[in-house]
């Protein structure tokens, strides 16, 4: 393969950033907890201050999502995440157990390579910067090529705030010229200690195949089940609140609604009452064509667009009041486009005879691109909720809450995070909502509790003598 000048410049830029980050992190790892926390506080305040400007830049550059909701995401990354991590012990002794004679000592991983998607560019950058530095690390960003400007602006905001209160220059940086070759150089460089990757399946695969330890979080295909005991009005409201949040760009947003036949009519009426539109006839075929590309993948042109704009792309005229488009789908898989992750205000709609059948359908949907991620159930029946939850191959089971906001910890008690692990079954190294805890190692200083001879059995058994006695008895029995 022959590299052109752009590729070579990108690779060289990465090497320069790594050299600077290495020097900066070696200084930074000597900082006290108090000094680190001063830097984190300044960064969080700067993220909050620039939330509106960064949201505006993200919408302008990507062409999708909602300006108002991107502000909310930037504030969540700045304020909610900061409130959760500000008192964490991440420097020096973080825990001491005098009874067990053990001391746990935090140790930074080093330099983190952070891959950022186009769907949540500025908020994810703020979030990862705070978590990386809180754990004592340097971080270098590899932006999605379509959102270089707004991501680099977010990096600039974080870096300037950190440096202004004493952080070494080079601790937070980003590729100004991202290319595939440059990103591969970043991920595979020997001085990179960890890759923190958020994005599509191909990006995650590249991170895990780089040879560098990685925390990767991929797509979700979140089912939402409305069980017959649910408050139907609130269930539909929460689903629409979630699905329209930033036009469905959060990977934890609902992709399909499943309900029971006995309440199907009420659920459909409530969706229509609250701004849902059920496609019919030729409309279904027209929408199916624009949802998938010819190879069966998601058409990026619909990502983060409004329901009305997506309908216009399909040649369908809908009023401005329509918030989400629903399609009654029959199956799951490539032959059923509405069953895939759509990252837009489009929902598949299914009905089943009972919750057991709905449970099996949810598993099918998760197997089609959402293993390990999230699932929502709207119900007042605790027995059904628990039975339903135990069977699901996901690590976030959300009850009576909007999935987008609930999975990231905005409307639930989950750790506030914009990087959601999907565990081994989902191709991730963690099933947690990622936080600074995942970006540091822990040394354990332990004192002996017993001597080696104490490990031996108190009553020593003479195996040879026992064998002799057994043989003697056998002889007596003529064996």
Secondary structure, DSSP 8 states (H G I E B T S, - for coil): ----HHHHHHHHHHHHHHHHHHHHHHHHTT--HHHHHHHHHHHHHHHHHTHHHHHHHHHHHH--S-HHHHHHHHHIIIIIHHHHHTT---SSEEEEETTTTEEEEEEE--EEEEEE-STTHHHHHHHHHHHHHHTT-EEEEEE-GGGHHHHHHHHHHHHHHHHHTT--TTSEEE-SS--HHHHHHHHH-TTEEEEEEES-HHHHHHHHTSSS-EEEE----EEEEE-TTS-HHHHHHHHHHHHTGGGG-STTSEEEEEEEGGGHHHHHHHHHHTTEEE--THHHHHHHHHHB-TTSSB-GGGTT--HHHHHHHTT----TT--EEEEE----BTTBGGGS--SSSEEEEEEESSHHHHHHHHHHHHHTTTTEEEEEEE-S-HHHHHHHHHT-SEEEEEESS-HHHHHTTSSSSS---S-B--TGGGT-S-SSB--GGGGEEEEEEE---S-GGGGS-SS---HHHHHHHHHHHHHHTT-
